[in-house]
Amino acid sequence: MAGSTCTEAVRAVAVIGRDGPDPSRRAAWRDRHIAAIEHFAQEGLLLLGLPLHSPQGRSEGSLMVVAAADQATLDGYLAREPFAVGGVWQDIACRPVSIPSLPWGAWPAMGTPVPPGRSHTILILEGDARPERLAEVAASGLLVFAAETLDAPGAILVTTHRDDAAALAFVADDPALRHRTAAAYATQFRPLAYRPLP
C-alpha cells in the first residue's frame, strides 16, 4: 500500500485510491474487488463505492466511503480490499469526512440493471463547501451523496450529471459552491446493499 496517507480515524473515511499505470492490474483484480465490496456493503462497512473515470471512460481509481470509527477498522478494510492488497491503487489517500443528514433518496435496489456508460459525476471540492446547505438539491434527487472533508476545507459530492460540463456548471451556479475549486470524475453507480445515508 505504497503512498498511503491513512492516519485519521473518524466515523467515516473517504478512501481515494489512484490507479497505477498498468490497467491490466485493475482487470486482474476486478472480480475479487466486486465480491469484496458486495460483502463490505452488506456488513455496513462500505457506505458507498464508486470508480473514478476520466471523461473518456478510462479507469483512474476509486472512491470508497468507509464507516471507520477507528484506525483499526480502517486498517482492517484496507487489508481486505483487493485493489489495495493487489497494488491496483498506487496511491491511497484517506480523508476523514462528515456526512450530513439530508433528505436523501433511497439507493437503487440490488439487481437493478446498471446502464451502460457514465451514470453519475463525483465532484471533489476544495474550500469551505458546507454540504449541509444542499438539502434542496438532495431532495430533488440531483445530489445522491455529500460529505464534508474534515482534514481540509472541502467536500465530496456525487451527482446525477452525466457529463463534466453540466456538473461543473452546477457548482458554478450554486451560491454555496461557486467559489470552490472542483475536480470532476465520471463514474458508474453499481447498486449494492448500502445502508441508508443519515
Backbone as JSON Lines, residues from 0, in Angstrom:
{"i":0,"aa":"M","n":[0.83,-1.18,0.0],"ca":[0.0,0.0,0.0],"c":[0.88,1.24,0.0]}
{"i":1,"aa":"A","n":[1.7,1.35,-1.02],"ca":[2.62,2.48,-1.12],"c":[1.86,3.78,-1.25]}
{"i":2,"aa":"G","n":[2.41,4.83,-0.68],"ca":[1.83,6.15,-0.81],"c":[0.62,6.37,0.06]}
{"i":3,"aa":"S","n":[0.38,5.53,1.08],"ca":[-0.81,5.66,1.91],"c":[-0.69,6.82,2.88]}
{"i":4,"aa":"T","n":[-1.76,7.63,3.0],"ca":[-1.81,8.71,3.98],"c":[-2.99,8.46,4.92]}
{"i":5,"aa":"C","n":[-3.24,7.21,5.26],"ca":[-4.39,6.82,6.06],"c":[-4.05,6.9,7.54]}
{"i":6,"aa":"T","n":[-4.19,8.07,8.14],"ca":[-3.82,8.24,9.54],"c":[-4.97,8.69,10.41]}
{"i":7,"aa":"E","n":[-6.03,9.24,9.85],"ca":[-7.15,9.74,10.64],"c":[-8.15,8.62,10.92]}
{"i":8,"aa":"A","n":[-8.76,8.67,12.1],"ca":[-9.79,7.7,12.44],"c":[-11.03,8.46,12.9]}
{"i":9,"aa":"V","n":[-12.07,8.46,12.07],"ca":[-13.32,9.14,12.38],"c":[-14.46,8.22,11.96]}
{"i":10,"aa":"R","n":[-15.67,8.66,12.16],"ca":[-16.84,7.84,11.85],"c":[-16.88,7.38,10.4]}
{"i":11,"aa":"A","n":[-16.5,8.23,9.48],"ca":[-16.46,7.85,8.06],"c":[-15.16,8.37,7.45]}
{"i":12,"aa":"V","n":[-14.64,7.59,6.53],"ca":[-13.41,7.96,5.85],"c":[-13.62,7.76,4.35]}
{"i":13,"aa":"A","n":[-13.27,8.77,3.58],"ca":[-13.28,8.63,2.12],"c":[-11.9,8.14,1.7]}
{"i":14,"aa":"V","n":[-11.86,6.92,1.22],"ca":[-10.62,6.33,0.72],"c":[-10.58,6.6,-0.77]}
{"i":15,"aa":"I","n":[-9.59,7.36,-1.2],"ca":[-9.43,7.68,-2.62],"c":[-8.18,6.97,-3.1]}
{"i":16,"aa":"G","n":[-8.41,5.9,-3.86],"ca":[-7.29,5.11,-4.39],"c":[-7.05,5.49,-5.84]}
{"i":17,"aa":"R","n":[-5.83,5.86,-6.13],"ca":[-5.44,6.23,-7.51],"c":[-4.7,5.07,-8.14]}
{"i":18,"aa":"D","n":[-5.17,4.65,-9.32],"ca":[-4.57,3.52,-10.02],"c":[-3.15,3.82,-10.48]}
{"i":19,"aa":"G","n":[-2.35,2.76,-10.53],"ca":[-1.04,2.85,-11.13],"c":[-1.15,2.84,-12.65]}
{"i":20,"aa":"P","n":[0.0,2.85,-13.34],"ca":[-0.03,3.0,-14.8],"c":[-0.45,1.75,-15.57]}
{"i":21,"aa":"D","n":[-0.53,0.6,-14.92],"ca":[-0.83,-0.65,-15.62],"c":[-2.32,-1.0,-15.5]}
{"i":22,"aa":"P","n":[-3.14,-0.74,-16.55],"ca":[-4.57,-1.02,-16.46],"c":[-4.9,-2.51,-16.34]}
{"i":23,"aa":"S","n":[-3.98,-3.39,-16.74],"ca":[-4.26,-4.82,-16.65],"c":[-4.34,-5.27,-15.19]}
{"i":24,"aa":"R","n":[-3.7,-4.54,-14.29],"ca":[-3.76,-4.9,-12.87],"c":[-5.19,-4.77,-12.34]}
{"i":25,"aa":"R","n":[-5.88,-3.67,-12.72],"ca":[-7.28,-3.49,-12.3],"c":[-8.14,-4.62,-12.86]}
{"i":26,"aa":"A","n":[-7.96,-4.94,-14.13],"ca":[-8.75,-6.01,-14.75],"c":[-8.52,-7.34,-14.04]}
{"i":27,"aa":"A","n":[-7.27,-7.62,-13.64],"ca":[-6.95,-8.88,-12.99],"c":[-7.58,-9.01,-11.6]}
{"i":28,"aa":"W","n":[-7.77,-7.88,-10.91],"ca":[-8.3,-7.89,-9.54],"c":[-9.77,-7.49,-9.47]}
{"i":29,"aa":"R","n":[-10.38,-7.17,-10.59],"ca":[-11.73,-6.61,-10.59],"c":[-12.76,-7.55,-9.96]}
{"i":30,"aa":"D","n":[-12.8,-8.82,-10.34],"ca":[-13.81,-9.73,-9.83],"c":[-13.69,-9.89,-8.31]}
{"i":31,"aa":"R","n":[-12.46,-9.98,-7.81],"ca":[-12.26,-10.09,-6.36],"c":[-12.72,-8.8,-5.66]}
{"i":32,"aa":"H","n":[-12.46,-7.66,-6.29],"ca":[-12.89,-6.38,-5.73],"c":[-14.42,-6.29,-5.67]}
{"i":33,"aa":"I","n":[-15.1,-6.68,-6.74],"ca":[-16.57,-6.64,-6.76],"c":[-17.14,-7.54,-5.67]}
{"i":34,"aa":"A","n":[-16.62,-8.75,-5.53],"ca":[-17.1,-9.65,-4.48],"c":[-16.87,-9.05,-3.1]}
{"i":35,"aa":"A","n":[-15.72,-8.43,-2.9],"ca":[-15.4,-7.84,-1.59],"c":[-16.32,-6.67,-1.27]}
{"i":36,"aa":"I","n":[-16.54,-5.77,-2.24],"ca":[-17.36,-4.6,-1.92],"c":[-18.82,-4.98,-1.71]}
{"i":37,"aa":"E","n":[-19.28,-6.04,-2.38],"ca":[-20.64,-6.52,-2.1],"c":[-20.75,-6.95,-0.64]}
{"i":38,"aa":"H","n":[-19.74,-7.66,-0.16],"ca":[-19.71,-8.1,1.24],"c":[-19.57,-6.91,2.19]}
{"i":39,"aa":"F","n":[-18.67,-5.97,1.87],"ca":[-18.47,-4.79,2.72],"c":[-19.76,-3.97,2.85]}
{"i":40,"aa":"A","n":[-20.51,-3.84,1.75],"ca":[-21.77,-3.09,1.81],"c":[-22.79,-3.82,2.68]}
{"i":41,"aa":"Q","n":[-22.88,-5.14,2.54],"ca":[-23.84,-5.91,3.33],"c":[-23.53,-5.82,4.82]}
{"i":42,"aa":"E","n":[-22.26,-5.79,5.18],"ca":[-21.92,-5.72,6.61],"c":[-21.97,-4.3,7.16]}
{"i":43,"aa":"G","n":[-22.22,-3.31,6.28],"ca":[-22.33,-1.92,6.72],"c":[-21.01,-1.19,6.8]}
{"i":44,"aa":"L","n":[-19.93,-1.82,6.39],"ca":[-18.62,-1.17,6.41],"c":[-18.48,-0.18,5.25]}
{"i":45,"aa":"L","n":[-18.94,-0.57,4.07],"ca":[-18.85,0.29,2.89],"c":[-20.15,1.08,2.74]}
{"i":46,"aa":"L","n":[-20.06,2.38,2.89],"ca":[-21.23,3.25,2.75],"c":[-21.49,3.61,1.3]}
{"i":47,"aa":"L","n":[-20.43,3.66,0.49],"ca":[-20.54,3.96,-0.94],"c":[-19.21,3.62,-1.59]}
{"i":48,"aa":"G","n":[-19.27,3.0,-2.76],"ca":[-18.05,2.7,-3.52],"c":[-18.28,2.99,-4.99]}
{"i":49,"aa":"L","n":[-17.4,3.82,-5.57],"ca":[-17.56,4.22,-6.96],"c":[-16.21,4.26,-7.66]}
{"i":50,"aa":"P","n":[-16.17,3.93,-8.94],"ca":[-14.94,4.11,-9.7],"c":[-14.75,5.58,-10.1]}
{"i":51,"aa":"L","n":[-13.51,5.98,-10.2],"ca":[-13.17,7.29,-10.76],"c":[-12.74,7.07,-12.19]}
{"i":52,"aa":"H","n":[-13.47,7.7,-13.13],"ca":[-13.15,7.56,-14.55],"c":[-12.81,8.93,-15.15]}
{"i":53,"aa":"S","n":[-12.02,8.9,-16.19],"ca":[-11.8,10.11,-16.98],"c":[-13.05,10.37,-17.81]}
{"i":54,"aa":"P","n":[-13.17,11.57,-18.41],"ca":[-14.34,11.82,-19.28],"c":[-14.44,10.81,-20.43]}
{"i":55,"aa":"Q","n":[-13.32,10.21,-20.81],"ca":[-13.32,9.22,-21.89],"c":[-13.65,7.82,-21.39]}
{"i":56,"aa":"G","n":[-13.86,7.67,-20.06],"ca":[-14.23,6.37,-19.51],"c":[-13.07,5.52,-19.05]}
{"i":57,"aa":"R","n":[-11.86,6.06,-19.04],"ca":[-10.68,5.31,-18.59],"c":[-10.66,5.28,-17.06]}
{"i":58,"aa":"S","n":[-10.41,4.12,-16.48],"ca":[-10.35,3.99,-15.02],"c":[-9.12,4.72,-14.49]}
{"i":59,"aa":"E","n":[-9.36,5.56,-13.47],"ca":[-8.27,6.3,-12.84],"c":[-8.13,5.96,-11.36]}
{"i":60,"aa":"G","n":[-9.14,5.3,-10.78],"ca":[-9.07,4.97,-9.37],"c":[-10.44,4.7,-8.81]}
{"i":61,"aa":"S","n":[-10.57,4.87,-7.49],"ca":[-11.82,4.55,-6.8],"c":[-12.06,5.51,-5.65]}
{"i":62,"aa":"L","n":[-13.34,5.74,-5.36],"ca":[-13.77,6.43,-4.16],"c":[-14.54,5.42,-3.33]}
{"i":63,"aa":"M","n":[-14.05,5.14,-2.12],"ca":[-14.7,4.2,-1.24],"c":[-14.96,4.93,0.09]}
{"i":64,"aa":"V","n":[-16.22,5.06,0.48],"ca":[-16.56,5.72,1.73],"c":[-16.81,4.63,2.76]}
{"i":65,"aa":"V","n":[-15.95,4.62,3.78],"ca":[-15.91,3.52,4.74],"c":[-16.35,4.01,6.12]}
{"i":66,"aa":"A","n":[-17.22,3.24,6.76],"ca":[-17.66,3.55,8.13],"c":[-16.58,3.08,9.09]}
{"i":67,"aa":"A","n":[-15.55,3.89,9.24],"ca":[-14.42,3.53,10.09],"c":[-14.4,4.44,11.3]}
{"i":68,"aa":"A","n":[-14.78,3.89,12.45],"ca":[-14.81,4.68,13.69],"c":[-13.43,4.78,14.33]}
{"i":69,"aa":"D","n":[-12.5,3.94,13.88],"ca":[-11.16,3.97,14.45],"c":[-10.16,3.48,13.42]}
{"i":70,"aa":"Q","n":[-8.88,3.66,13.73],"ca":[-7.82,3.3,12.79],"c":[-7.81,1.79,12.53]}
{"i":71,"aa":"A","n":[-8.11,0.99,13.54],"ca":[-8.1,-0.46,13.37],"c":[-9.13,-0.9,12.33]}
{"i":72,"aa":"T","n":[-10.32,-0.27,12.34],"ca":[-11.36,-0.61,11.36],"c":[-10.9,-0.24,9.95]}
{"i":73,"aa":"L","n":[-10.3,0.95,9.83],"ca":[-9.81,1.38,8.53],"c":[-8.7,0.46,8.03]}
{"i":74,"aa":"D","n":[-7.75,0.13,8.91],"ca":[-6.66,-0.77,8.53],"c":[-7.21,-2.14,8.13]}
{"i":75,"aa":"G","n":[-8.24,-2.61,8.86],"ca":[-8.84,-3.89,8.53],"c":[-9.5,-3.88,7.16]}
{"i":76,"aa":"Y","n":[-10.17,-2.77,6.83],"ca":[-10.76,-2.64,5.5],"c":[-9.66,-2.7,4.43]}
{"i":77,"aa":"L","n":[-8.62,-1.9,4.6],"ca":[-7.56,-1.84,3.59],"c":[-6.85,-3.19,3.44]}
{"i":78,"aa":"A","n":[-6.75,-3.95,4.52],"ca":[-6.1,-5.26,4.46],"c":[-6.96,-6.28,3.71]}
{"i":79,"aa":"R","n":[-8.27,-6.0,3.58],"ca":[-9.19,-6.92,2.88],"c":[-9.62,-6.39,1.51]}
{"i":80,"aa":"E","n":[-9.26,-5.17,1.18],"ca":[-9.67,-4.55,-0.1],"c":[-8.73,-5.03,-1.21]}
{"i":81,"aa":"P","n":[-9.24,-5.83,-2.15],"ca":[-8.36,-6.38,-3.19],"c":[-7.58,-5.33,-3.99]}
{"i":82,"aa":"F","n":[-8.17,-4.17,-4.26],"ca":[-7.44,-3.16,-5.03],"c":[-6.27,-2.58,-4.24]}
{"i":83,"aa":"A","n":[-6.35,-2.59,-2.9],"ca":[-5.23,-2.14,-2.07],"c":[-4.19,-3.26,-1.96]}
{"i":84,"aa":"V","n":[-4.66,-4.46,-1.65],"ca":[-3.76,-5.6,-1.47],"c":[-3.05,-5.95,-2.78]}
{"i":85,"aa":"G","n":[-3.77,-5.87,-3.89],"ca":[-3.21,-6.26,-5.18],"c":[-2.39,-5.2,-5.88]}
{"i":86,"aa":"G","n":[-2.25,-4.04,-5.25],"ca":[-1.43,-2.99,-5.84],"c":[-2.08,-2.28,-7.02]}
{"i":87,"aa":"V","n":[-3.42,-2.43,-7.17],"ca":[-4.11,-1.68,-8.22],"c":[-4.0,-0.19,-7.92]}
{"i":88,"aa":"W","n":[-4.24,0.16,-6.65],"ca":[-4.11,1.54,-6.23],"c":[-2.65,1.83,-5.93]}
{"i":89,"aa":"Q","n":[-2.06,2.71,-6.69],"ca":[-0.66,3.08,-6.48],"c":[-0.54,4.1,-5.34]}
{"i":90,"aa":"D","n":[-1.58,4.91,-5.18],"ca":[-1.58,5.93,-4.14],"c":[-2.93,5.87,-3.43]}
{"i":91,"aa":"I","n":[-2.91,5.91,-2.11],"ca":[-4.14,5.84,-1.32],"c":[-4.17,7.02,-0.37]}
{"i":92,"aa":"A","n":[-5.23,7.84,-0.47],"ca":[-5.45,8.94,0.46],"c":[-6.69,8.63,1.27]}
{"i":93,"aa":"C","n":[-6.61,8.79,2.56],"ca":[-7.76,8.55,3.45],"c":[-8.15,9.88,4.08]}
{"i":94,"aa":"R","n":[-9.35,10.35,3.73],"ca":[-9.8,11.66,4.18],"c":[-10.98,11.5,5.13]}
{"i":95,"aa":"P","n":[-10.84,11.93,6.37],"ca":[-11.98,11.87,7.29],"c":[-13.09,12.78,6.79]}
{"i":96,"aa":"V","n":[-14.32,12.28,6.88],"ca":[-15.46,13.04,6.37],"c":[-16.62,13.0,7.35]}
{"i":97,"aa":"S","n":[-17.49,13.98,7.2],"ca":[-18.75,14.04,7.93],"c":[-19.87,14.07,6.91]}
{"i":98,"aa":"I","n":[-20.76,13.11,7.01],"ca":[-21.88,13.01,6.07],"c":[-23.09,13.69,6.7]}
{"i":99,"aa":"P","n":[-23.6,14.77,6.09],"ca":[-24.72,15.5,6.7],"c":[-26.03,14.73,6.58]}
{"i":100,"aa":"S","n":[-26.93,15.02,7.48],"ca":[-28.27,14.45,7.42],"c":[-29.1,15.32,6.47]}
{"i":101,"aa":"L","n":[-29.39,14.78,5.29],"ca":[-30.14,15.49,4.26],"c":[-31.28,14.6,3.79]}
{"i":102,"aa":"P","n":[-32.24,15.14,3.06],"ca":[-33.36,14.31,2.57],"c":[-32.93,13.44,1.38]}
{"i":103,"aa":"W","n":[-32.12,12.42,1.7],"ca":[-31.57,11.55,0.66],"c":[-32.65,10.65,0.09]}
{"i":104,"aa":"G","n":[-32.56,10.37,-1.2],"ca":[-33.41,9.36,-1.8],"c":[-32.89,7.99,-1.45]}
{"i":105,"aa":"A","n":[-33.69,6.97,-1.69],"ca":[-33.27,5.6,-1.43],"c":[-32.25,5.18,-2.5]}
{"i":106,"aa":"W","n":[-31.29,4.34,-2.09],"ca":[-30.35,3.78,-3.06],"c":[-31.1,2.86,-4.02]}
{"i":107,"aa":"P","n":[-30.65,2.74,-5.26],"ca":[-31.25,1.73,-6.15],"c":[-31.09,0.32,-5.54]}
{"i":108,"aa":"A","n":[-32.09,-0.5,-5.73],"ca":[-32.08,-1.84,-5.15],"c":[-31.05,-2.73,-5.83]}
{"i":109,"aa":"M","n":[-30.54,-3.69,-5.06],"ca":[-29.65,-4.71,-5.63],"c":[-30.37,-5.37,-6.8]}
{"i":110,"aa":"G","n":[-29.63,-5.66,-7.84],"ca":[-30.22,-6.29,-9.0],"c":[-30.77,-5.32,-10.02]}
{"i":111,"aa":"T","n":[-30.84,-4.02,-9.65],"ca":[-31.26,-3.01,-10.62],"c":[-30.24,-2.99,-11.76]}
{"i":112,"aa":"P","n":[-30.69,-3.05,-13.01],"ca":[-29.72,-3.06,-14.12],"c":[-28.84,-1.81,-14.1]}
{"i":113,"aa":"V","n":[-27.57,-2.02,-14.41],"ca":[-26.62,-0.91,-14.49],"c":[-26.61,-0.42,-15.93]}
{"i":114,"aa":"P","n":[-27.0,0.84,-16.16],"ca":[-26.99,1.33,-17.55],"c":[-25.56,1.43,-18.06]}
{"i":115,"aa":"P","n":[-25.38,1.25,-19.35],"ca":[-24.02,1.35,-19.89],"c":[-23.5,2.78,-19.79]}
{"i":116,"aa":"G","n":[-22.19,2.91,-19.63],"ca":[-21.56,4.23,-19.63],"c":[-21.72,4.97,-18.31]}
{"i":117,"aa":"R","n":[-21.49,6.23,-18.4],"ca":[-21.49,7.11,-17.22],"c":[-22.91,7.32,-16.68]}
{"i":118,"aa":"S","n":[-23.06,7.19,-15.37],"ca":[-24.37,7.43,-14.76],"c":[-24.35,8.62,-13.8]}
{"i":119,"aa":"H","n":[-23.19,8.94,-13.22],"ca":[-23.07,9.98,-12.21],"c":[-21.74,10.7,-12.36]}
{"i":120,"aa":"T","n":[-21.6,11.76,-11.57],"ca":[-20.33,12.5,-11.51],"c":[-19.92,12.64,-10.05]}
{"i":121,"aa":"I","n":[-18.64,12.4,-9.8],"ca":[-18.05,12.66,-8.49],"c":[-17.37,14.02,-8.57]}
{"i":122,"aa":"L","n":[-17.69,14.89,-7.64],"ca":[-17.06,16.21,-7.55],"c":[-16.25,16.27,-6.26]}
{"i":123,"aa":"I","n":[-14.98,16.56,-6.37],"ca":[-14.13,16.75,-5.19],"c":[-13.81,18.24,-5.13]}
{"i":124,"aa":"L","n":[-14.33,18.9,-4.09],"ca":[-14.21,20.35,-3.98],"c":[-13.21,20.74,-2.9]}
{"i":125,"aa":"E","n":[-12.47,21.8,-3.18],"ca":[-11.57,22.4,-2.2],"c":[-12.13,23.74,-1.81]}
{"i":126,"aa":"G","n":[-12.12,24.04,-0.51],"ca":[-12.67,25.28,0.0],"c":[-13.9,25.0,0.83]}
{"i":127,"aa":"D","n":[-14.33,25.97,1.58],"ca":[-15.45,25.83,2.51],"c":[-16.74,25.58,1.75]}
{"i":128,"aa":"A","n":[-17.14,24.32,1.63],"ca":[-18.31,23.96,0.82],"c":[-19.57,23.75,1.65]}
{"i":129,"aa":"R","n":[-19.46,23.29,2.86],"ca":[-20.58,23.05,3.76],"c":[-21.76,22.34,3.08]}
{"i":130,"aa":"P","n":[-21.61,21.07,2.8],"ca":[-22.67,20.36,2.07],"c":[-24.0,20.26,2.81]}
{"i":131,"aa":"E","n":[-24.01,20.54,4.12],"ca":[-25.3,20.5,4.83],"c":[-26.28,21.54,4.31]}
{"i":132,"aa":"R","n":[-25.76,22.52,3.54],"ca":[-26.63,23.55,2.96],"c":[-27.32,23.08,1.67]}
{"i":133,"aa":"L","n":[-27.1,21.85,1.27],"ca":[-27.59,21.37,-0.02],"c":[-28.84,20.49,0.09]}
{"i":134,"aa":"A","n":[-29.65,20.74,1.11],"ca":[-30.84,19.91,1.33],"c":[-31.79,19.93,0.14]}
{"i":135,"aa":"E","n":[-31.99,21.08,-0.46],"ca":[-32.92,21.18,-1.59],"c":[-32.42,20.37,-2.78]}
{"i":136,"aa":"V","n":[-31.12,20.39,-3.02],"ca":[-30.54,19.63,-4.14],"c":[-30.64,18.13,-3.87]}
{"i":137,"aa":"A","n":[-30.43,17.73,-2.61],"ca":[-30.58,16.31,-2.26],"c":[-32.03,15.87,-2.42]}
{"i":138,"aa":"A","n":[-32.97,16.7,-1.98],"ca":[-34.4,16.37,-2.09],"c":[-34.82,16.22,-3.55]}
{"i":139,"aa":"S","n":[-34.19,16.98,-4.45],"ca":[-34.54,16.9,-5.87],"c":[-34.05,15.62,-6.53]}
{"i":140,"aa":"G","n":[-33.1,14.93,-5.87],"ca":[-32.52,13.72,-6.46],"c":[-31.27,13.98,-7.26]}
{"i":141,"aa":"L","n":[-30.91,15.24,-7.49],"ca":[-29.7,15.56,-8.25],"c":[-28.45,15.2,-7.47]}
{"i":142,"aa":"L","n":[-28.48,15.42,-6.17],"ca":[-27.35,15.11,-5.28],"c":[-27.66,13.8,-4.57]}
{"i":143,"aa":"V","n":[-26.83,12.77,-4.8],"ca":[-27.11,11.47,-4.2],"c":[-26.2,11.16,-3.01]}
{"i":144,"aa":"F","n":[-25.11,11.93,-2.87],"ca":[-24.19,11.75,-1.74],"c":[-23.42,13.04,-1.55]}
{"i":145,"aa":"A","n":[-23.15,13.37,-0.29],"ca":[-22.3,14.52,0.02],"c":[-21.62,14.28,1.35]}
{"i":146,"aa":"A","n":[-20.39,14.72,1.45],"ca":[-19.65,14.64,2.7],"c":[-18.71,15.82,2.79]}
{"i":147,"aa":"E","n":[-18.62,16.39,3.97],"ca":[-17.65,17.45,4.22],"c":[-16.32,16.8,4.57]}
{"i":148,"aa":"T","n":[-15.23,17.25,3.96],"ca":[-13.91,16.74,4.31],"c":[-13.43,17.46,5.56]}
{"i":149,"aa":"L","n":[-12.89,16.69,6.5],"ca":[-12.5,17.24,7.79],"c":[-11.01,17.5,7.92]}
{"i":150,"aa":"D","n":[-10.2,16.95,7.01],"ca":[-8.76,17.17,7.06],"c":[-8.38,18.52,6.46]}
{"i":151,"aa":"A","n":[-9.21,19.03,5.58],"ca":[-9.02,20.34,4.95],"c":[-10.39,20.78,4.45]}
{"i":152,"aa":"P","n":[-10.66,22.1,4.4],"ca":[-11.98,22.54,3.94],"c":[-12.27,21.99,2.54]}
{"i":153,"aa":"G","n":[-13.45,21.43,2.4],"ca":[-13.84,20.88,1.11],"c":[-15.01,19.93,1.25]}
{"i":154,"aa":"A","n":[-15.33,19.27,0.16],"ca":[-16.45,18.33,0.15],"c":[-16.29,17.34,-0.99]}
{"i":155,"aa":"I","n":[-16.96,16.23,-0.84],"ca":[-17.07,15.23,-1.9],"c":[-18.55,15.08,-2.19]}
{"i":156,"aa":"L","n":[-18.93,15.32,-3.43],"ca":[-20.32,15.23,-3.85],"c":[-20.45,14.19,-4.96]}
{"i":157,"aa":"V","n":[-21.6,13.54,-5.01],"ca":[-21.94,12.66,-6.13],"c":[-23.28,13.13,-6.67]}
{"i":158,"aa":"T","n":[-23.28,13.48,-7.94],"ca":[-24.49,14.0,-8.58],"c":[-24.9,13.09,-9.74]}
{"i":159,"aa":"T","n":[-26.1,13.31,-10.24],"ca":[-26.6,12.52,-11.37],"c":[-26.22,13.13,-12.72]}
{"i":160,"aa":"H","n":[-25.33,14.11,-12.72],"ca":[-24.88,14.68,-14.0],"c":[-24.14,13.62,-14.81]}
{"i":161,"aa":"R","n":[-24.4,13.62,-16.11],"ca":[-23.77,12.62,-16.98],"c":[-22.62,13.18,-17.8]}
{"i":162,"aa":"D","n":[-22.22,14.43,-17.52],"ca":[-21.02,14.98,-18.16],"c":[-20.4,16.04,-17.26]}
{"i":163,"aa":"D","n":[-19.11,16.27,-17.46],"ca":[-18.37,17.22,-16.63],"c":[-18.92,18.63,-16.75]}
{"i":164,"aa":"A","n":[-19.27,19.04,-17.95],"ca":[-19.72,20.42,-18.16],"c":[-20.95,20.72,-17.31]}
{"i":165,"aa":"A","n":[-21.92,19.82,-17.3],"ca":[-23.14,20.04,-16.51],"c":[-22.83,20.04,-15.02]}
{"i":166,"aa":"A","n":[-21.95,19.14,-14.58],"ca":[-21.59,19.07,-13.15],"c":[-20.86,20.33,-12.71]}
{"i":167,"aa":"L","n":[-19.93,20.79,-13.52],"ca":[-19.17,21.99,-13.16],"c":[-20.04,23.24,-13.25]}
{"i":168,"aa":"A","n":[-21.02,23.25,-14.15],"ca":[-21.96,24.37,-14.22],"c":[-22.83,24.4,-12.96]}
{"i":169,"aa":"F","n":[-23.2,23.23,-12.46],"ca":[-23.95,23.15,-11.19],"c":[-23.15,23.8,-10.06]}
{"i":170,"aa":"V","n":[-21.87,23.48,-9.98],"ca":[-21.01,24.08,-8.94],"c":[-20.94,25.58,-9.12]}
{"i":171,"aa":"A","n":[-20.74,26.03,-10.35],"ca":[-20.59,27.46,-10.62],"c":[-21.87,28.24,-10.33]}
{"i":172,"aa":"D","n":[-23.02,27.59,-10.5],"ca":[-24.3,28.27,-10.32],"c":[-24.81,28.24,-8.88]}
{"i":173,"aa":"D","n":[-24.26,27.37,-8.04],"ca":[-24.76,27.23,-6.68],"c":[-24.06,28.24,-5.76]}
{"i":174,"aa":"P","n":[-24.81,29.09,-5.07],"ca":[-24.18,30.11,-4.22],"c":[-23.29,29.54,-3.13]}
{"i":175,"aa":"A","n":[-23.59,28.33,-2.65],"ca":[-22.78,27.72,-1.6],"c":[-21.49,27.12,-2.13]}
{"i":176,"aa":"L","n":[-21.4,26.9,-3.44],"ca":[-20.26,26.18,-4.01],"c":[-19.44,26.97,-5.02]}
{"i":177,"aa":"R","n":[-19.98,28.05,-5.55],"ca":[-19.41,28.67,-6.75],"c":[-17.97,29.15,-6.63]}
{"i":178,"aa":"H","n":[-17.49,29.44,-5.44],"ca":[-16.12,29.92,-5.3],"c":[-15.16,28.81,-4.88]}
{"i":179,"aa":"R","n":[-15.56,27.57,-5.09],"ca":[-14.73,26.43,-4.72],"c":[-14.03,25.87,-5.95]}
{"i":180,"aa":"T","n":[-12.86,25.32,-5.75],"ca":[-12.17,24.61,-6.81],"c":[-12.76,23.21,-6.88]}
{"i":181,"aa":"A","n":[-13.11,22.76,-8.08],"ca":[-13.76,21.46,-8.23],"c":[-13.06,20.6,-9.27]}
{"i":182,"aa":"A","n":[-12.87,19.33,-8.93],"ca":[-12.4,18.33,-9.88],"c":[-13.56,17.36,-10.12]}
{"i":183,"aa":"A","n":[-13.84,17.06,-11.37],"ca":[-14.95,16.19,-11.73],"c":[-14.44,14.86,-12.28]}
{"i":184,"aa":"Y","n":[-15.13,13.79,-11.88],"ca":[-14.79,12.45,-12.36],"c":[-16.08,11.76,-12.8]}
{"i":185,"aa":"A","n":[-16.03,11.16,-13.97],"ca":[-17.14,10.32,-14.41],"c":[-17.18,9.08,-13.53]}
{"i":186,"aa":"T","n":[-18.38,8.54,-13.33],"ca":[-18.49,7.3,-12.57],"c":[-19.72,6.53,-13.02]}
{"i":187,"aa":"Q","n":[-19.79,5.29,-12.58],"ca":[-20.96,4.46,-12.86],"c":[-21.41,3.84,-11.55]}
{"i":188,"aa":"F","n":[-22.65,4.09,-11.18],"ca":[-23.2,3.61,-9.92],"c":[-23.6,2.15,-10.05]}
{"i":189,"aa":"R","n":[-23.08,1.32,-9.17],"ca":[-23.44,-0.1,-9.12],"c":[-24.29,-0.31,-7.87]}
{"i":190,"aa":"P","n":[-25.57,-0.72,-8.02],"ca":[-26.4,-0.93,-6.83],"c":[-25.86,-2.06,-5.96]}
{"i":191,"aa":"L","n":[-25.6,-1.72,-4.7],"ca":[-25.18,-2.71,-3.69],"c":[-26.1,-2.55,-2.48]}
{"i":192,"aa":"A","n":[-25.92,-3.39,-1.49],"ca":[-26.78,-3.37,-0.3],"c":[-26.3,-2.3,0.68]}
{"i":193,"aa":"Y","n":[-26.18,-1.07,0.18],"ca":[-25.74,0.03,1.04],"c":[-26.79,0.35,2.1]}
{"i":194,"aa":"R","n":[-26.3,0.74,3.28],"ca":[-27.19,1.22,4.32],"c":[-27.69,2.62,3.93]}
{"i":195,"aa":"P","n":[-28.87,3.01,4.39],"ca":[-29.34,4.38,4.1],"c":[-28.4,5.43,4.67]}
{"i":196,"aa":"L","n":[-28.27,6.55,3.98],"ca":[-27.46,7.65,4.49],"c":[-28.18,8.31,5.66]}
{"i":197,"aa":"P","n":[-27.42,9.04,6.5],"ca":[-28.07,9.66,7.69],"c":[-29.08,10.71,7.3]}
